[in-house]
Amino acid sequence: MANNTKWRSVFRPSLFYNKVALVTGGGTGIGRSIAIELAILGATVVIASRDVDRCLSAADEMNQEIQQASISRVEMRDDSRGRW
């Protein structure tokens, strides 16, 4: 776990070590902040968003500030019915 001066948490650093967190809306705003917080606390974070570019941007920030992040696209939409 990286020692990070930009992000600080009130929780102990290893609180979510060996845990996986799925953060919906993790590409922007509160969801992005939650994803970063969970990663700082040791979680493997899965960022879910309809906008892949926002996910890439959030993962890039996490890679620079905290730990390695990887990206993969997951399509939740049922195209046959035209809705989520």
C-alpha positions as CSV (number, residue, x, y, z in Angstrom):
1,M,0.0,0.0,0.0
2,A,1.4,3.3,-1.0
3,N,1.9,6.1,1.4
4,N,-0.3,8.8,0.0
5,T,-0.3,12.5,1.1
6,K,-3.2,13.6,-1.1
7,W,-5.8,11.3,0.2
8,R,-6.2,10.6,4.0
9,S,-8.7,8.5,5.7
10,V,-10.0,8.4,9.2
11,F,-10.1,4.6,9.0
12,R,-7.1,2.2,9.5
13,P,-5.2,1.7,6.2
14,S,-5.8,-2.1,6.0
15,L,-9.5,-2.1,6.8
16,F,-10.5,-3.6,3.5
17,Y,-7.4,-5.6,2.7
18,N,-8.2,-8.7,0.7
19,K,-11.8,-7.5,0.0
20,V,-13.4,-6.6,-3.3
21,A,-15.6,-3.5,-3.6
22,L,-18.0,-2.8,-6.5
23,V,-18.6,1.0,-6.8
24,T,-21.4,2.0,-9.1
25,G,-21.0,5.4,-10.5
26,G,-17.3,5.2,-9.6
27,G,-16.2,7.2,-12.6
28,T,-17.1,10.7,-11.2
29,G,-18.2,12.6,-8.1
30,I,-19.0,10.8,-4.9
31,G,-18.6,7.4,-6.4
32,R,-15.1,8.2,-7.6
33,S,-14.2,9.5,-4.1
34,I,-15.6,6.3,-2.5
35,A,-13.7,4.1,-5.0
36,I,-10.4,6.0,-4.1
37,E,-11.1,5.8,-0.4
38,L,-11.8,2.0,-0.6
39,A,-8.6,1.5,-2.6
40,I,-6.6,3.5,0.0
41,L,-8.0,1.2,2.6
42,G,-6.7,-1.9,0.8
43,A,-9.7,-3.0,-1.2
44,T,-9.6,-4.2,-4.8
45,V,-12.0,-1.8,-6.4
46,V,-14.3,-2.5,-9.4
47,I,-15.5,0.8,-10.8
48,A,-18.9,0.5,-12.6
49,S,-20.1,3.3,-14.9
50,R,-21.9,3.6,-18.2
51,D,-19.1,5.9,-19.5
52,V,-15.9,3.9,-20.1
53,D,-13.9,7.1,-20.5
54,R,-14.8,8.2,-17.0
55,C,-13.8,4.8,-15.7
56,L,-10.4,5.0,-17.5
57,S,-9.8,8.4,-16.0
58,A,-10.7,7.2,-12.5
59,A,-8.4,4.2,-12.9
60,D,-5.6,6.4,-14.2
61,E,-5.9,8.6,-11.1
62,M,-5.9,5.5,-8.8
63,N,-2.8,4.1,-10.6
64,Q,-0.9,7.4,-10.1
65,E,-2.0,8.0,-6.5
66,I,-2.6,4.6,-4.9
67,Q,-2.1,1.2,-6.6
68,Q,-2.5,-0.7,-9.8
69,A,-5.9,-0.6,-11.4
70,S,-7.1,-2.5,-14.4
71,I,-10.0,-1.8,-16.8
72,S,-12.4,-4.0,-18.5
73,R,-15.8,-3.2,-20.0
74,V,-18.9,-4.9,-18.7
75,E,-22.1,-4.4,-20.6
76,M,-25.2,-4.6,-18.5
77,R,-27.6,-3.4,-21.2
78,D,-30.1,-5.8,-22.9
79,D,-29.9,-4.6,-26.4
80,S,-32.8,-6.8,-27.5
81,R,-35.1,-4.9,-25.2
82,G,-33.4,-1.5,-25.5
83,R,-33.0,-0.9,-21.8
84,W,-30.8,-1.6,-18.8
